[in-house]
Amino acid sequence: MQEGQRITFGTLSLEVLHTPGHTPGGVCLVCPTYCVFSGDTLFYRSIGRTDLPGGNYEQIVASIRTKLYTLDDDLAVFPGHGEPTTIEEEKHENPFVIVEE
């Protein structure tokens, strides 16, 4: 999958965001008006592991700040593991990548 690619099924379309950090080829899938499937990039109050081969802490933080935190605050976030959250909640409550105001 490549950045900007669209996956369409029925009336829904998901946009691919390249979000390296957990892995070099990590992606998230965004349904612009509903949600983002964050895989192993962003979790409820946490982020993906970066201690495995190919993982990079600075990259995952940059991916979250520049790709995910720029999405609409109202979007639901469905991680690859654990409970759902929202972009806004993570901006203010995620201890790994908090937004400074």
C-alpha positions, 0 to 999 in steps of 0.5 A, a space after each residue: 500500500 502507498 500513501 494516498 492510495 484509496 481502498 473502496 468497498 461499497 459506498 465507503 472509501 479508505 485512504 492509506 496514510 504511511 505511518 512508519 515507526 512501528 515498522 518501516 512500512 506501517 500504514 493507517 487507514 482513514 475513512 475521512 468522516 468516520 474513523 481511522 484504523 490505526 493498526 499498531 501506530 496509535 493506541 488508547 493512551 499508548 503507541 506501537 512498539 519501536 524496539 523490534 527490528 525496523 522500529 523507530 521511536 522518532 518516526 512513530 512520534 512524527 507519524 502520529 504528530 504529522 499524519 494522525 493528529 492533523 485529522 479531525 478531532 472527532 474521528 474515532 480511532 480503532 487500534 489494532 489492539 485494545 479499546 477505541 479512542 478519538 484523535 482529540 482524546 489522544 492529543 490531550 491524554 496520550 503520555 507518549 505524544 501529547 499536544 503542547 498548547 
